[in-house]
Amino acid sequence: MIISIATGPWFPVPGLQGGAIPRVWQGLAEEFAARGHLVRILSRSYPGQPQTEVIRGVQYIRQGGFPQSPNITLDLLKDLLYSLLTFPKLPGADVLVINDFWLPVFASLRSKVGKIVINANRFPKGQYRLYTGTDFFAAASHPIQEAIAQQYPAAISRMRVIPNPIDTHIFSPSPTARVMRKEKVILYVGRLHPEKGIHVLLEAFAILSQQISHVKLRIIGPIKGSQGGGGEDYLKTLKLKSTGLNVEFLGPIFDLHQLADAYRNADLFCYPSLAEKGESFGVAPLEAMATGLVPVVSDLACFKDFIKEGETGYFFNHRTPQSAENLACRLASAIYNWKVTCEISTKASQKAQYYSYNKVAELYIQNFENLLNN
């Protein structure tokens, strides 16, 4: 089978600037290639990366691309230009997987690109009626599937939920017992953006610090707008809120082995996202679970695909004016009941194994074969 994967104009692949989805598709592409398929990744060009190369059996073709910005309208216009320049150059294939806004519209005009598969990793914004030429919709979670079905009922018969995978070889529990520290380290990994709720986490941590003195908050992620962050002004707001608190801000970690170590060197993971229509799955909480780190997350539906309250993690109510108090209470409960939290840690890491590249790649291949056979 010949499989093309178009990752859009924003992030280089392999990831030098982060981005969970390019990382996901790099891993899946390598898994497809290991099974004997011919695989190409079509990504943006980036300084230091050649226009074409082969890595672990995957051919990379890099052309065009833009830095992302905080302005959605501007980004849509840039993506439109990228798609108009890219679609005439799409190579022949059996299957074309697209993770992009405009490209599916134009790709359907060229039959030689193969069956068109949209990797739906964002809540729809009304655009799915434009995708009449799409053969298959791979929704990353059940909430995404339901939202697409509501906006574009014609997609229902062509849609399945296929979750995002993680590298369970890299993201795995420490081979030795987790260090029992007196000081409990709470970790956040992700973009530093208002929709991620880091300001709520800091408010909750201020409350928690009054109850438990031996706690530390470590925040890892990009702040630059070109990397999906909220910019320097938001960082200043966060640092102001952290005044007098045991809080550590680290930059983004793009090396996966170093990132896995960062998870293993913490005691709890917190992902307080406020993005009701922004979170599609939640790769970071799943990576944390794979290393044995118990996640405390906001009450978003997408997390419920793999986190069960009190079994593989904890939820807090983020939809009230008392969201910071709710989060502080949840974190305190997890620390006070540490024996239970350790039991949840084992179940969380076991649950994460269902999301390995091997298992998710098999789901994609089965659906690709069904498309081609039909």
N, C-alpha and C positions, 0 to 999 in steps of 0.2 A: 504494500500500500504506500502511496506517496501522500505525505501529510505536510501541508504548509500551515504555519502558525504566525499570524500577524498580531504583534503586541502593541501597536499604536505608536504615537509620536513622542511620548513623554520620557520614558526611562530606557537606558541602555540595557542590553542583555548580552552576556551575563551582567548581573546587577552591580554597578559601580556607585550608584546613587540610591540604593534601596528600592522599595516598591515590592510589595508582597506578590503581586500578580505576575510580573516578569519572572520572579524567582520560581513561582509555581510552574509556569510554562517551560522554563528551562529544565526543571526536574522531570516534568512529564515528557518533554521532547526526548530527553536522554533515555527515559524508560521505553518510549516507543522505538527508538533506534536500537536499543539493546534487544528488542524482540524481532529485529530484522526489517523494520520499515524504513523507508527513505524519508527523512524528516528535515524540513527547512524552517528556520525562524527568521521572519522578516521584521526587523526592528529599526529603530532610529540610528543614524550615524552618531558617533561620539568620539571625541579626541582620544587617541591612544588605542582605539579599536579599528582593525582593518575593515575595508569594505566587505570583504568575504573571508571566511575562514571555516575550518571544521574543528569542532571540539566535542570529544566523546561521541563521535559518530553523527553529530548534528551539524548541518551546514547553516552558517549565519550569513544573511544578506542584509547589509545596513545601508539605508538611504534616507536622507532628509531628517525630519524631526525638529522639535522645538522644546524649549524649557517650559515647564508648566508655570502658571501664574495663579494668584488668588482670584482673578477675574474670570468667572465662568463663561460670560459672553465672549470675551476675547479668546479663551481657550477653545470654545466651539468653532470660532472662525478659523483659528489656526489648525484645528483638527480637520475642518472642511478642506482647507488648502492642502494639507498633508494627504488626505484621502484622494483628492482629485489628481495629485501628482503620483500617487502610489498605485492606484488600481490599474492603470494601463500596463504597469510593469509586473503585475502578479504572475508568477510562473504557473504552468500547468500542474495539476495535482488531482488526486482522487477526493481529498477533503481539504477544505480551507477553514481553519479555526480563527475567529476574529475576536479580539478584545479591544473594541474601539467603537466610537459613537457613529461616525459617518461612513466608514469603509464598507459595512454590509450593504448599504444602499447601492453603491457603485459596483461592488464586486459581483453582484447578481447580474450585471449587464454582460459579464464575460463567462460563458459556459465552460471554458477550458479550466477554470480555477477549481472545478470540482464541487462537491456538495458543500454548502456553506453552513457552518456551525457557529453560532454566537455563544461565547462564554459570558453569561450574564452575571456579572459580579458587582453590579450597582442597581439600586432601585430604579425602575423605569421612570422616565420623565415625559411620557407621552410619545416617545419616538418609535415604539415598536410597531406601530401601524405603517411605518416606512419600510419595514423589513419583510415585505411580502415575498421576496425571493429567497428568504432563508429556509433551509431544509430542516434545521434542528436547533433547538434552544436548550443549552445546558445551564440550568439555574444553579447557582452556588448553594442555595439554601431554600427551605420551604417558604419562608416569607417572600423571597424574590420570585419564586414560582407563582405564588398567589397574586402578587402585585402585577406581574406580567399578564396572567390570565384575566384579571379584572380589566386591564387596559386594552388587551388585544386577545379576545377569546379565540380567535383563529389559530393562535399559537398552542393551544392546550394539547392537541393531538400530536404536536411535534416537539413536546417539551418533556424533560426529565430533570430531576434533581441529581446533580453530580457534585459532591462537595470538593472544596479545595484540599489538596493534599499537603503534607509536610514531610520533611526528610527525617524519618524516624530512626535512621542510622546516626545522624548527627544530634538530633534532639531526642535524647534518651536520658534516663536517670543516671546519676553518678554511680560508677562501679563500687564505690565505697559508701558507707552510710552518710546521709546528710548530716553536716556538722550541727550539733545542738548548741546554738549560740544563745547567750543571755539576751543580747540585743537582736531583736527580730527585724529583718530587713524586708521592707515592702517594695516591690519592684513594679514600675510601669515601663513598657516598651511600646513605642509607636510614635506617630507624628505628634509634634507639640502644636496642637491646633485647638481653638475653642470648642469645636464640635466633639473633641475627644474627652472633654470634661476634666482636664488636668487641674484647672482652677478649683473645681469641686473637690478633687482629691486632696489638694493642699488645704482647703478649708476643713475637710474631714480629718486630715492628719494633725492639724492644730488642736482639734478637739481630742483626738486619740492621745496626743502627747501629754495632755493634762491628766489622763487616766493611767497611761502606761509610760513610764519614763524611758525604758530601754527599747526604743523603736527608732528606726531610720527609714527614710523614704529615698529611693534611688530612681531617678527619671532618665530614661535613655531614649533618644530619638532626635530627628531633624527639626529645626526651627525655620529653615529657609523656605520661602514661598515656592521656589523652584523644585523643592523636594516634598511639597505638600504641607509644609509647616505654616504656622500662623504669623511668622515674621518677628522681628526684633521687639516691636512694641508689645506683643503678647508675652514674649520672654521676660521683658521688664516687669509686666504685671505679675507673672508667676514668681519671679524672684522677690518682688515686694511682699507677696503673700507668704513667702517662705522665710522671711526675716525672723531670726531667733529660733528657727526650727532646725532639726537635724535632717536636712534635705540636701541631696547631692544631685546636681545636674550634669549629665554626661552627654556628649555628642552621639550621633547615630553610629551604630556598629553594623557594618556591612559584611564582615567576615562571619560566616555562619558558625564556625567552630567557636569563635570568640563570643558570639551571641549566645550560643548554648551554654557556655561557661558562665555568662552573666546570669542566666536563669538559675543555674545550679548554685550560684553564690548568693541566692536570696532565699527568703522563707515563705513569702506570700506574693502572689501576683495580683495586681489590681488594674482593671481596664474599665474606667468609668464613663464610657462613651455616651454622649447625649444625642448622637446622630440617628434619630428615629428613621429617617429615610436615606441614611448614608452608609450604615454598616450592612454589609451583605452576608458576611460569614464570621470573620474574626480569626485570622490566622495566628496572631500573637498569643491569644489565650490558649489556643490549641498547642502551639509550640511549648508554652509554659507547662501545660498539662503533661506533655510528652516527657519532660525532664523531671516530672514529679512535683511540680510547683502547683499548689492549689489556687485556682483563679477566683477572685471576687469581682463580679462584673455587674454592670447595670442591667435593668430588666428589659433588655431588647430581645425580640423574638428570635433573631438569627442565632443567638448564643444557645438557645434551647435545643437546637439540633444536636448539640454534643455535650452540653452541661446540664446535669440534673441536680436540682437543689438538694444540698446535704449529702449527695452521693459522689458527684465528680466536681463539685464547686459550690459557690454561694452567689446569690443574687441580692441586690439592694434596690429599693424603690428610688429611682432618679427623677420621677415625674412630679415631685412635690417641692414646695419651698424649703422643706427640711431634708433635702437630698444629702447634704453634707453630714447632717446628724445621722441619717439612716446608714450612710456608708461607714461612718466612724463606729457605729454600733456593730455593724457586720464584721469589721476588721477586729474590733475588740473581742467579739465572741469567738472568732477563729483563733485568736491568740490565747484567750483564757481557756478554751477547750482544745488545747494543743494535741492531746491524744487522739481525739476525733479527727482533727485536721490531718494528722499523720495517716490515719486510716483512709481518708478521702484521697490523700496524695497517691496511694497505691492504686486505687480505683481510677483516678484521673489518668495516670500514665498508661494503664491498661486500655482505657477507652480510646486514647489517642492513637493506639496501634492500628485501629480500623481506618485511619486516614493516611496510610503510607502511600508513597508514590506507586508502588506495585499494585495495590488494591484499586486505587483511583484510576490508574492507567488502564487497568482491565475493564473498568466500567466504560471508559471512553472508547476503547477498541471494540467492545461489543456493540456499542451504538453506532460507531462508524461502519462496521460490517453490516449491520442491519440497514443502514442508509443505502449502502452500495448494492446490497442484495435486492432491495426493493426498487 
